[in-house]
Each structure stands twice: as structure tokens, then as C-alpha cells.
Amino acid sequence: MFGKRGNEGFGKAGISPPPVAPPPVPEPAAVRPSVPEVLAEAPSPTMTRQANTPPPAAARKRPTRTEGYYDTKSQVFSALIDTIDLSQLAKLDGESAREEIRDIVNDIITIKNFAMSISEQEELLEDICNDVLGYGPLEPLLARDDIADIMVNGSGQTFIEVGGKTIESEIRFRDNQQLLSICQRIVSQVGRRVDESSPICDARLPDGSRVNVIAPPLAIDGPALTIRKFKKDKLKLDQLVKFGSISPEGATVLQIIGRVRCNVVISGGTGSGKTTLLNCLTGFIDTDERVITCEDTAELQLQQPHVVRLETRPPNIEGEGEVTMRDLVKNCLRMRPERIIVGEVRGPEVFDLLQAMNTGHDGSMGTIHANTPRECLSRMESMIAMGGFTLPAKTVREIIAGSIDVIVQAARLRDGSRRITHITEVIGMEGDVIITQDLMRYEIEGEDANGRLVGRHKSTGIVKPHFWDRARYFNEDRRLAAALDEMEKKSA
């Protein structure tokens, strides 16, 4: 299956130098661009290398690879590409393709008589498989489920976030060209591109992880790649209770808010868990409702059977064909949605979302970057003004107050923990001011001996929230009253 392309056999390719002259400094990155694009469609395999599990702190750093290692890897890689039949490789599943590559690389190492230990040979095999089938040095990080973010600052520096703290990883790339090639492979899978003419790109991995790439000339020190990883096992609201992000009673209130079709905005800073919380809330939508999601990069993973997922599109190289979030939200109104979920509200589309909330699409949800519920309302006003709408400020506030029912505030605290700090109702207008009331707040009481913040979720004493009638309509009033009473008892 994997014969030499032509009349020559594999043995000849393994003994003699490859027909393509090696670059002045042998590098795998210089060879990889010659691999046909068909490999980009190959599934990313699950890695089993030792780096998959966090090593002890004392052994976290791997030995720095020498030029000799990369020289050997370049020769083996060149012989592999010259030998393997890529069209046949693309037809195999990830595990089978991986085994074929490992067999051929082992033969190449034996024929060329490279002096390597068993551990060095295993590391070389794994690296080459990652380069051909996956995302190169990123594969060990992507395989770890305890990593929340991967931040690559050029070829020589990679940081990861583990347990809410950012630490430097031992992962390095051969050079910026290898890193850029991997970035291009990632974004090409969702029909996007990144190069000098289009140096900024948002994309996603097959598991929904969010990817941002900014390349030279905008990134001075080499391509910068940021991956917001999604856990393989999606978090549920009861798990947030277990982690202390919300109290059990607060979680019950959120369940009821999600089910009784309150219009919800989730507010928070970057990395505070807004998308995770939005995923949790959508889990309480009834299965017979038609839900349409609009996102810049598709991240939400709803479990309901009747879901339509929409994604924006950037302009092409001629600057045409762009589809904005506002275009998607407008089109949603013609698709008979019962709920509209906007992954992230960043601009004038907030006006269309508010209009939808006011026109029979109760239960719509979205996320906004803001540090407090009050700031969230101000941000919505600002985004409407940015859209060029010449409406009086009072009219804009009336639209907001008449559309939004609940603001859920998420925050990432200084110890790296994530907490739901407010569940706030939007009551209405009093003069020119939007009136809100908190149902629950998170109060920090100090920190423990390990530097972890200690606090608790406290009731504000509201026993009959503004959405009480809506809860009664869905037969959830008794459960809501019980949750609020229990929260009040624990706060006393």
C-alpha cells in the first residue's frame, strides 16, 4: 500500500539520500509544507505519550533538544515523505495510519543505522506521527484534559493554564515556519486561512476548542496561537456546585431560570467561564423547543434534538462575502426559532437580539464581556450606539429593561477559581434609570493557608422575584420558593 511513487522500492529510498535536496539547515518544518493538503483531513489521533499526564514538578522540563536531534528527524522525515503513498494514507483511520508511519520510520532508522536509545527512538516516532497526522508539538497538550488554555508566543515559548494558574510548558517548535504550518492546518479545517495577506483568524478544533491565530507581520516575534480548550466531558451545573462555583440553591434557581424561558445575559470577563455557564443553562431547555445558535466560532454544544447552529464568515481575499453576527441574528427571525442563543454579543447585533427577545422569542440567551451586572447594561447601551442607531438614551434603556429578565455574573478570582458572583433581575425603569435587584451574591470572607479565597453565596432576602409569574406559569413556583427559602436560611 505504501510503496515508492514510481518504479523504485522502499529500500532504495531508505538507503540513498532523498531526491529532494535538503535545506541549508535541515528542519522538519521546511519539509512539511510539501505534504499534500489531503493530510489536513486526517483525523487527529489520541496521543499516548508520557506527556499526556502532568509530570512531577521536578521532572516537568524535558531536556532541550539538540541540533543533532532535529538533523536526524529531518533526514527521517524526508525519507518518509519520499517513500509513503499519501493518497493511500489518507484513506486510513487515524490509528491505522499511525501504525503504518511508525513501521516505516522504524525501517528507515534501521536502514540508515542511526545511533539512538529506545526512549529517543520512541520520542522521534511520536514526534513524526504528530507532525504528519496531527498538530505537531501541540498534540501532548491537546490530549491533556486538565489544561484550560494553550498560549504559544512564537516558536520558542508556550504557556498553559492549569488549575487557574498560568505556567510555562516545555513544548517548543522547531522554528516559526513549523508553527505557522500547524496554524494553517488548523484553520484550513474550517475553511479559513491565515497568511501575510490575512494575518488574523478565528477558528476551532474538531472538539469545539476555540482557536485564535495572529501571524507576521502583525505578530512581530512569530505567529501567536491561542487555544481555549474544551473539556472532553462537558461540565454540568451539578459539577459547578461541586467545584463551589455556585451553591446548590443558586443552581436550582438557575435551572428554573433556564427552563421558564427568562431572557438571560451572562456577563463576565475573559476566561471567567461564560461559555461554560451558557452551555449549562441550555441544558434545561425543553426538548420540544426549536433553538438556533449564532456564534463567531461554533463552541456551544446543545443536547436538544431540534438545534440549528450558525457561524459567521470572514471576508475572502477580495474583501467580499463576509457574514456578520448581525446578519445571522436577523436571519434567525425568519427561521421560526423559539429561542435564539448568541454565543458572544460584541457589537450592534445586541439591538437585533433585544428586538427578538421582545417579539415572542422568550428564553433567548447571550454572553457579554462586563465586570458587573450594572456595567453589562451600560455595555449594551454603548454597543447599540456603536451600530449607528440614533435613538434617545431613555428609549434604548427602555428596550433593554423590557427585554432582559436576568443577568448572571461570572468572575475569575485572583486565586484562579471561577465563581458565579451575582444572579440579578432587571425590574424595569424608574425615571431614566434601569432598576435591578440581586437575588444572590457571592461574598469573599478571606483566604485559607494555601492562598485560596474563601467565601459563600448569600441570599439578598428576595422571596418573590420579578419572574415569579413566569415560574408559576411553568409550574416551577414551589421549587423556586423552596430554593429561595433555603438560601435565606443558610445566609442567616
Buried (B, 14 or more C-beta within 10 A) or exposed (E): EBBBEEEBEBEEBBEEEBEEEBEEEBBBBBBBEEBEEEBBEBEBBEBEBBBBEEEEEEEEEBEEEEEEBBBBBBBBBBBBBBBBBBEEBBEBEBEEBBEBBBEBBBBBBEBBEBEEEEEBBBBBBBBBBBBBBBBBBBBBBBBBEEBBBBBBBBBEBBBBBBEBEEEEBBBBBBBBBBBBBBBBBBBBBBEBBBBEEBBEBBBBBEEBBBBBBBBBEEBEEBBBBBBBBBBEEBBBBEBBBEEBBBBBBBBBBBBBBBBBBBBBBBBBBEBBBBBBBBBBBBBBBBEEBBBBBBBBBBBBBBEBEBBEBBBBBBEEEEEEEEBBBBBBBBBBBEEEBBBBBBBBBBBBBBBBBBBBBBEEBBBBBBBBBBBBBBBBBBBBBEBBBEEEEEBEEEEBBBBBBBBBBBBBBBBBBEBBBBBBBBBBBBBEBEEEEBEBEBBBBBEEEEBEEEEEBEBEBBBBEBEEBBBBEBBBEEEBBEBBBEBBEBBBEBBE
